[in-house]
Amino acid sequence: SKENNSHVKLVVADHFVVNGSHNWSSSLSGEQIQDSVVIESPALANYLNNYFEVQWANTLETKYHV
C-alpha cells in the first residue's frame, strides 16, 4: 500500500545477499562510512528475491495502473 514504504539497499545474486547502508556510487566510496554485509544463504536469497518481485509488481501496479 502507499502507507508501506521501504528503503532497502539490497542485492540478491544466486545464493548470496548483500544488504546494508552502502550507497552504490563510486563518488561516495571512501568518503563516508558504508556498512553492508554479505550473507550466503539460498533460503534467504530466495525469500528476498520473492519479496523484491512483489514490491516491484506493486510499484508498477500503483505507478502505471497495470
Disulfide bonds with the S-S distance in Angstrom:
none
